[in-house]
Amino acid sequence: MAAAVGLRGDFTAAAVRRLAHGSRDAGQVRRLLSLAAIYGGGSRSAAALVGGVGLQTVRDWVLRFNRDGPDGLIDGKAPGGRPRLDASQRAALAAAVERGPIPAAHGVVRWRLVDLVQWVQDEFAVSISPQTLGRELRAMGYRKLSARPRHHAQEAETIPAFKKNFPAQVAAIRAALPRGTPIELWWQDEARVGQKNGITRRWAKRGTRPSAPKDQRTASAYIYGAICPAEGKGAALVLPRCNTEGMTLHLAEVAATVAPGAHAVLLLDQAGWHLSAGLVIPANITLLPLPVKCPELNPVENVWQFMRDNWLSNRIFKSYDDILDHCCFAWNRLTDQPWRIMSIGLRQWAHGS
């Protein structure tokens, strides 16, 4: 056993016990009380008994206390192993993930962990497991997410330009109304629901392939749906087809849902029946067409996805009337949850903070 090391002289037993009393670190409290026994005239063996450790450990505590004071008795975080990738390699990996693979060069159309493992090996001659690379990507903020569809012919500046000009368009509509007229922002779209229904993901044991019923019949109906996210309200009709007559009926339904004295700015895509010359537009509604090939600007698209995932998919519809009943049930359930409409539909670029 090495010779005993003396404790620094700027502390007393009482002072060390006071530090232990005020500490919230259990390990530091145990070590301080052990050293307080030495300051009080006790032997190193007595101090080891207080700390529940051996003499060598007490000696290590004394050295740490002499060097760093009470803070030296707090356990530091273990440094862990040396990272497999350095900062520059992580930056290159992030750039590769953002770019995506080149099918002709990499042989895949989307990155999997095994593909990125091979990419890291080719680029940096670094061997890394898929599990470790997955942790690296998660630490960098990446997750495996479903891609949002984008029209292949969409121009890159269309959506930013529409968002930038949107306040001015609403202001122009407001200027044509009587002073003080409240404005409600609404979005509208249609969704086809039919016997050829969708199948969603579901929980199942790994290695199994869960099944779900799938119909081959073709009866269907259309939900004409509109939401006002700021107010958490909606208006819908379920009709057999999409045409100008159906859209006129739906606009009347929306007009009846707009608050008395308010005016609705209704954003919608440029389908033929939305902009038809024969469309009857109520006085308390102004139509504001969205840019072509930009469905992601319309939050009603997300409403349809939510309704299908939770209430409309994985079903067999017995008849057209059964489709109507389920569509009405799903929409009424949505409008009974105004917070859901707000959560799905609110957009920073349209509604502000």
VOGU-3710 file (C-alpha; in Angstrom, 3 decimals, decimal comma):
1> maaavglrgd> 0,000/0,000/0,000  1,369/3,452/-0,899  2,058/5,973/1,848  -0,904/7,972/3,103  -1,408/11,360/1,458  -2,304/14,300/3,677  -5,513/16,248/3,090  -5,377/19,881/2,052  -5,494/22,235/4,989  -8,115/24,784/3,895
11> ftaaavrrla> -11,074/22,596/4,970  -12,283/21,293/8,323  -14,437/18,338/9,300  -17,397/20,653/10,009  -16,988/22,463/6,661  -16,838/19,191/4,720  -19,943/17,890/6,505  -21,793/21,079/5,625  -20,848/20,563/1,979  -22,131/16,982/2,189
21> hgsrdagqvr> -25,411/18,190/3,720  -25,957/20,637/0,866  -25,011/18,268/-1,978  -27,600/16,441/-4,090  -25,078/14,034/-5,582  -25,178/10,786/-3,589  -21,666/9,761/-4,613  -20,210/13,118/-3,628  -22,010/12,998/-0,246  -20,533/9,561/0,533
31> rllslaaiyg> -17,017/10,688/-0,346  -17,262/13,958/1,571  -18,448/12,155/4,712  -15,584/9,711/4,346  -13,061/12,559/4,167  -14,797/14,356/7,022  -13,972/11,328/9,185  -10,278/11,861/8,390  -10,502/15,602/9,083  -12,085/14,697/12,410
41> ggsrsaaalv> -9,067/12,650/13,404  -10,240/9,239/12,260  -8,032/6,698/10,558  -8,026/5,890/6,866  -9,572/2,533/7,741  -12,460/4,329/9,492  -12,888/6,570/6,451  -12,971/3,498/4,201  -15,642/1,988/6,449  -17,760/5,154/6,182
51> ggvglqtvrd> -17,439/5,123/2,401  -17,879/1,387/2,068  -14,698/1,109/-0,010  -11,088/0,000/0,284  -8,083/2,018/1,424  -6,813/2,536/-2,117  -10,130/4,091/-3,152  -9,983/6,456/-0,146  -6,492/7,455/-1,259  -7,839/8,197/-4,767
61> wvlrfnrdgp> -10,574/10,375/-3,229  -7,979/12,304/-1,229  -5,942/12,963/-4,361  -9,024/14,166/-6,255  -10,097/16,371/-3,334  -6,656/17,891/-2,955  -6,491/18,665/-6,671  -10,042/19,878/-7,455  -11,741/20,436/-4,102  -15,305/19,183/-3,504
71> dglidgkapg> -16,053/19,188/-7,257  -13,364/16,557/-7,709  -15,554/14,085/-5,828  -18,372/14,263/-8,404  -18,307/11,484/-10,974  -17,665/12,811/-14,448  -19,265/11,431/-17,561  -17,306/8,558/-19,059  -15,688/9,653/-22,323  -16,863/6,538/-24,135
81> grprldasqr> -15,302/5,104/-27,217  -13,733/7,134/-29,970  -16,386/8,180/-32,554  -16,217/6,250/-35,798  -16,815/9,410/-37,842  -15,269/12,839/-37,368  -17,012/16,174/-37,965  -16,021/16,462/-41,631  -17,148/12,902/-42,352  -20,491/13,552/-40,651
91> aalaaaverg> -20,952/16,656/-42,779  -20,227/14,652/-45,935  -22,636/11,940/-44,794  -25,379/14,528/-44,193  -24,813/15,963/-47,666  -25,081/12,481/-49,203  -28,327/11,798/-47,330  -29,776/15,133/-48,494  -28,799/14,498/-52,124  -30,018/10,928/-52,147
101> pipaahgvvr> -28,434/8,106/-54,124  -27,671/8,107/-57,834  -29,365/4,921/-59,082  -26,855/4,347/-61,862  -23,905/4,713/-59,503  -25,215/3,324/-56,225  -27,683/0,749/-57,520  -30,563/1,914/-55,269  -33,242/4,595/-55,474  -33,313/5,362/-51,726
111> wrlvdlvqwv> -30,736/5,038/-48,991  -30,893/2,121/-46,586  -28,510/1,817/-43,678  -26,630/-1,000/-45,405  -26,189/1,212/-48,469  -24,851/4,090/-46,385  -22,500/1,708/-44,584  -21,052/0,786/-47,971  -20,911/4,470/-48,971  -18,935/5,325/-45,815
121> qdefavsisp> -16,572/2,419/-46,518  -16,034/3,561/-50,116  -15,613/7,232/-49,255  -13,566/7,133/-46,050  -12,348/3,516/-45,718  -14,140/3,424/-42,361  -15,869/0,225/-41,293  -19,063/0,943/-39,350  -22,016/-1,231/-38,430  -25,587/-0,364/-39,542
131> qtlgrelram> -26,594/0,011/-35,871  -23,814/2,502/-35,154  -24,508/4,424/-38,348  -28,187/4,549/-37,424  -27,282/6,127/-34,084  -25,047/8,631/-35,863  -27,872/9,632/-38,212  -30,375/9,978/-35,370  -27,893/12,119/-33,434  -27,662/14,349/-36,517
141> gyrklsarpr> -31,440/14,775/-36,516  -32,350/12,329/-39,283  -35,285/9,925/-39,135  -36,786/7,551/-41,688  -39,883/9,448/-42,852  -42,502/8,971/-45,541  -41,759/11,165/-48,552  -44,335/13,813/-49,445  -45,526/13,466/-53,049  -44,534/16,298/-55,382
151> hhaqeaetip> -45,855/16,741/-58,889  -43,129/15,927/-61,388  -43,832/19,104/-63,391  -43,979/21,468/-60,405  -41,780/24,537/-60,844  -39,376/25,104/-57,970  -40,391/28,707/-57,215  -44,168/28,248/-57,458  -44,858/27,428/-53,805  -42,479/30,037/-52,255
161> afkknfpaqv> -43,903/32,709/-54,570  -47,503/31,855/-53,643  -46,717/31,945/-49,918  -44,916/35,271/-50,292  -47,807/36,871/-52,191  -50,575/35,306/-50,090  -50,914/38,167/-47,544  -51,249/40,660/-50,387  -53,963/38,580/-52,052  -55,942/38,348/-48,816
171> aairaalprg> -55,451/42,085/-48,249  -56,855/42,822/-51,714  -59,947/40,727/-50,943  -60,327/42,452/-47,567  -60,074/45,891/-49,197  -63,117/45,124/-51,396  -65,268/44,244/-48,377  -67,019/46,583/-45,920  -64,633/47,919/-43,297  -64,277/45,628/-40,287
181> tpielwwqde> -65,529/42,455/-42,004  -63,883/39,428/-40,346  -62,003/37,095/-42,696  -62,068/33,294/-42,355  -59,500/31,216/-44,259  -60,955/27,990/-45,624  -59,453/25,179/-47,716  -61,490/22,844/-49,933  -60,916/19,575/-51,756  -62,608/16,307/-52,737
191> arvgqkngit> -61,748/12,715/-51,900  -63,026/9,588/-53,594  -64,021/6,769/-51,233  -65,022/3,446/-52,733  -65,180/-0,301/-52,466  -61,659/-0,559/-53,879  -60,407/0,613/-50,551  -56,942/1,203/-49,155  -54,957/-0,948/-46,718  -52,934/0,788/-43,997
201> rrwakrgtrp> -49,982/-0,267/-41,879  -50,795/-2,142/-38,688  -49,013/-3,576/-35,680  -47,994/-7,200/-36,107  -45,257/-9,540/-34,962  -41,954/-9,192/-36,752  -41,574/-11,722/-39,549  -45,320/-12,016/-40,199  -47,355/-10,509/-43,022  -50,704/-9,279/-41,631
211> sapkdqrtas> -53,714/-9,488/-43,925  -56,643/-7,131/-44,436  -59,847/-7,444/-46,487  -59,701/-6,057/-50,024  -62,755/-5,541/-52,232  -62,698/-5,527/-56,040  -66,077/-3,892/-56,611  -66,218/-0,319/-57,881  -69,045/1,583/-56,146  -67,760/4,925/-54,842
221> ayiygaicpa> -68,711/8,378/-53,627  -66,952/11,708/-53,220  -66,531/13,718/-50,045  -66,588/17,437/-50,772  -64,759/18,747/-47,716  -63,697/22,185/-46,494  -62,035/23,235/-43,254  -61,394/26,499/-41,437  -58,350/25,598/-39,310  -58,276/28,837/-37,321
231> egkgaalvlp> -61,822/28,190/-36,062  -61,562/24,397/-35,980  -64,669/23,888/-38,087  -65,560/22,203/-41,347  -68,325/21,677/-43,869  -68,832/18,708/-46,193  -71,218/16,904/-48,495  -71,010/13,330/-49,779  -72,090/13,185/-53,423  -71,942/10,596/-56,226
241> rcntegmtlh> -69,668/12,567/-58,584  -67,530/15,666/-58,966  -69,119/18,353/-61,152  -70,238/21,964/-61,120  -73,627/21,145/-59,595  -72,014/19,301/-56,705  -69,541/22,133/-56,137  -72,382/24,672/-56,061  -74,130/22,642/-53,381  -70,915/22,427/-51,388
251> laevaatvap> -70,266/26,163/-51,575  -73,741/26,737/-50,174  -72,901/24,367/-47,313  -69,664/26,234/-46,594  -71,465/29,606/-46,764  -73,931/28,422/-44,116  -71,021/27,472/-41,809  -69,188/30,803/-42,103  -69,778/32,978/-39,044  -72,538/35,618/-39,460
261> gahavllldq> -71,073/38,829/-40,836  -67,762/37,174/-41,755  -66,356/36,539/-45,226  -64,636/33,319/-46,272  -61,553/33,188/-48,480  -61,746/29,656/-49,866  -58,494/28,216/-51,221  -58,887/25,336/-53,655  -57,164/23,696/-56,598  -57,907/24,535/-60,204
271> agwhlsaglv> -60,151/21,572/-61,061  -62,635/22,361/-63,831  -65,699/22,281/-61,573  -63,990/24,654/-59,101  -63,622/27,445/-61,649  -66,567/26,730/-63,949  -68,508/29,684/-65,324  -71,697/27,934/-64,223  -70,631/27,820/-60,578  -72,885/29,739/-58,182
281> ipanitllpl> -70,660/31,429/-55,589  -72,345/32,720/-52,408  -71,857/36,384/-51,532  -69,877/35,589/-48,367  -67,247/33,502/-50,190  -64,329/34,501/-52,407  -62,502/31,726/-54,242  -58,697/31,882/-54,241  -57,200/29,253/-56,584  -53,991/27,534/-55,529
291> pvkcpelnpv> -51,136/27,196/-58,039  -51,405/24,235/-60,369  -49,532/21,022/-59,487  -49,091/22,081/-55,835  -51,435/19,880/-53,760  -49,114/20,119/-50,732  -50,357/23,705/-50,212  -53,800/22,329/-49,339  -54,113/20,939/-45,770  -57,320/19,122/-46,717
301> envwqfmrdn> -55,025/16,592/-48,408  -53,710/15,806/-44,914  -57,274/15,578/-43,621  -58,028/12,886/-46,207  -54,925/10,955/-45,218  -55,874/11,107/-41,537  -59,455/10,006/-42,209  -58,356/7,117/-44,423  -55,689/5,945/-41,980  -58,022/5,991/-38,989
311> wlsnrifksy> -61,620/5,565/-40,113  -62,076/4,663/-43,769  -59,394/2,143/-44,802  -59,317/-1,614/-44,109  -63,090/-1,841/-44,625  -65,437/-3,672/-46,948  -68,319/-1,434/-48,011  -71,429/-3,501/-48,676  -73,119/-0,946/-50,920  -73,177/2,678/-52,033
321> ddildhccfa> -75,358/3,526/-49,036  -72,783/1,897/-46,764  -70,106/4,146/-48,295  -72,282/7,199/-47,628  -72,833/6,189/-44,013  -69,129/5,654/-43,320  -68,106/8,887/-45,050  -70,639/10,887/-43,043  -69,567/9,154/-39,842  -65,882/9,908/-40,504
331> wnrltdqpwr> -66,474/13,584/-41,337  -68,798/14,147/-38,372  -66,244/12,537/-36,101  -63,610/14,922/-37,455  -65,756/18,024/-36,915  -66,516/16,853/-33,383  -62,785/17,318/-32,727  -62,024/20,958/-33,611  -58,558/20,640/-32,091  -57,856/17,938/-34,681
341> imsiglrqwa> -58,766/20,275/-37,538  -56,516/22,944/-36,036  -53,625/20,520/-35,580  -53,839/19,194/-39,131  -54,797/22,374/-40,942  -52,989/25,355/-39,423  -50,154/26,653/-41,576  -47,572/29,174/-40,424  -47,372/30,844/-43,842  -51,134/31,451/-43,938
351> hgs> -52,114/31,985/-40,309  -48,936/33,531/-38,894  -47,841/32,912/-35,306
//
